[in-house]
Amino acid sequence: MITQKLSTENDTTFLAYQKLADSTSGAHDSLDRKEARLAIAGLGLAGEAGEVADEIKKVIGHGHKLDEDKLIKEIGDVLWYAAEMCSALGVSLDYVAKKNIDKLKARYPEGFSRERSINRVR
């Protein structure tokens, strides 16, 4: 279940976010090769995903109190790198989100199923 902390007047669309994220990318000046931009974005994404995992590890494994604000900020960093990868590929986050939903609908046409997950058709 999703509970929003922000009002709808502050919502940002994927496309608006991607454009703003793209304006903060240094790749325009330093990288003229799509592959290099993808590599840097992919490595950044992996690093930030590791920071998300580390926060969760501290809660589960070390008894730290969950700092939701910090976790949300780290998830935002993951989103920034995902947007950067999309921009490097010349596609929108909306496009990637739709492709992902289509894949999930095909995999789980009636919603998540443990059995379909275990016996996944690729």
Secondary structure, 3 states (H helix, E strand, C coil): CCCCCCCHHHCCCHHHHHHHHHHCCCHHHHCCCHHHHHHHHHHHHHHHHHHHHHHHHHHHHHCCCCCHHHHHHHHHHHHHHHHHHHHHHCCCHHHHHHHHHHHHHHHCCCCCCHHHHHCCCC
